[in-house]
């Protein structure tokens, strides 16, 4: 899981400080544009981030290790505006697409589109 550390200062009684961050702004591999949803696969210890498409850029899902290292990108051209994402115990990934008004089901580890 992504752990959060609580930091207290005189000006701010409690600030949540992430213990890991993933990606940076941009459209290249390992960079994120319009990140919206996050899911952590407890079995593989991978972080999945949905990214909204922007004009010419279709939405996709980027995958990072729990230490923040970029691993791969999936779903380019398959999902227009991915938003929410959850991972079931059976390694099914459900992704809501706000532009297509539907929910897609993918199978891990190869992110094969099921429905």
Secondary structure as a PSIPRED ss2 file (coil, helix, strand):
# PSIPRED VFORMAT (PSIPRED V4.0)

   1 X C   1.000  0.000  0.000
   2 X C   1.000  0.000  0.000
   3 X C   1.000  0.000  0.000
   4 X E   0.000  0.000  1.000
   5 X E   0.000  0.000  1.000
   6 X E   0.000  0.000  1.000
   7 X E   0.000  0.000  1.000
   8 X C   1.000  0.000  0.000
   9 X C   1.000  0.000  0.000
  10 X C   1.000  0.000  0.000
  11 X C   1.000  0.000  0.000
  12 X C   1.000  0.000  0.000
  13 X C   1.000  0.000  0.000
  14 X C   1.000  0.000  0.000
  15 X E   0.000  0.000  1.000
  16 X E   0.000  0.000  1.000
  17 X E   0.000  0.000  1.000
  18 X E   0.000  0.000  1.000
  19 X C   1.000  0.000  0.000
  20 X C   1.000  0.000  0.000
  21 X C   1.000  0.000  0.000
  22 X C   1.000  0.000  0.000
  23 X C   1.000  0.000  0.000
  24 X C   1.000  0.000  0.000
  25 X E   0.000  0.000  1.000
  26 X C   1.000  0.000  0.000
  27 X C   1.000  0.000  0.000
  28 X C   1.000  0.000  0.000
  29 X C   1.000  0.000  0.000
  30 X C   1.000  0.000  0.000
  31 X C   1.000  0.000  0.000
  32 X E   0.000  0.000  1.000
  33 X C   1.000  0.000  0.000
  34 X C   1.000  0.000  0.000
  35 X E   0.000  0.000  1.000
  36 X E   0.000  0.000  1.000
  37 X E   0.000  0.000  1.000
  38 X E   0.000  0.000  1.000
  39 X E   0.000  0.000  1.000
  40 X E   0.000  0.000  1.000
  41 X E   0.000  0.000  1.000
  42 X C   1.000  0.000  0.000
  43 X C   1.000  0.000  0.000
  44 X C   1.000  0.000  0.000
  45 X C   1.000  0.000  0.000
  46 X E   0.000  0.000  1.000
  47 X E   0.000  0.000  1.000
  48 X E   0.000  0.000  1.000
  49 X E   0.000  0.000  1.000
  50 X E   0.000  0.000  1.000
  51 X E   0.000  0.000  1.000
  52 X E   0.000  0.000  1.000
  53 X C   1.000  0.000  0.000
  54 X E   0.000  0.000  1.000
  55 X C   1.000  0.000  0.000
  56 X C   1.000  0.000  0.000
  57 X E   0.000  0.000  1.000
  58 X C   1.000  0.000  0.000
  59 X C   1.000  0.000  0.000
  60 X E   0.000  0.000  1.000
  61 X E   0.000  0.000  1.000
  62 X E   0.000  0.000  1.000
  63 X E   0.000  0.000  1.000
  64 X E   0.000  0.000  1.000
  65 X E   0.000  0.000  1.000
  66 X C   1.000  0.000  0.000
  67 X C   1.000  0.000  0.000
  68 X C   1.000  0.000  0.000
  69 X C   1.000  0.000  0.000
  70 X E   0.000  0.000  1.000
  71 X E   0.000  0.000  1.000
  72 X E   0.000  0.000  1.000
  73 X E   0.000  0.000  1.000
  74 X E   0.000  0.000  1.000
  75 X C   1.000  0.000  0.000
  76 X C   1.000  0.000  0.000
  77 X C   1.000  0.000  0.000
  78 X C   1.000  0.000  0.000
  79 X C   1.000  0.000  0.000
  80 X C   1.000  0.000  0.000
  81 X E   0.000  0.000  1.000
  82 X E   0.000  0.000  1.000
  83 X E   0.000  0.000  1.000
  84 X E   0.000  0.000  1.000
  85 X E   0.000  0.000  1.000
  86 X E   0.000  0.000  1.000
  87 X E   0.000  0.000  1.000
  88 X C   1.000  0.000  0.000
  89 X C   1.000  0.000  0.000
  90 X C   1.000  0.000  0.000
  91 X C   1.000  0.000  0.000
  92 X E   0.000  0.000  1.000
  93 X E   0.000  0.000  1.000
  94 X E   0.000  0.000  1.000
  95 X E   0.000  0.000  1.000
  96 X E   0.000  0.000  1.000
  97 X E   0.000  0.000  1.000
  98 X C   1.000  0.000  0.000
  99 X C   1.000  0.000  0.000
 100 X C   1.000  0.000  0.000
 101 X C   1.000  0.000  0.000
 102 X E   0.000  0.000  1.000
 103 X E   0.000  0.000  1.000
 104 X E   0.000  0.000  1.000
 105 X E   0.000  0.000  1.000
 106 X E   0.000  0.000  1.000
 107 X E   0.000  0.000  1.000
 108 X C   1.000  0.000  0.000
 109 X C   1.000  0.000  0.000
 110 X C   1.000  0.000  0.000
 111 X C   1.000  0.000  0.000
 112 X E   0.000  0.000  1.000
 113 X E   0.000  0.000  1.000
 114 X C   1.000  0.000  0.000
 115 X C   1.000  0.000  0.000
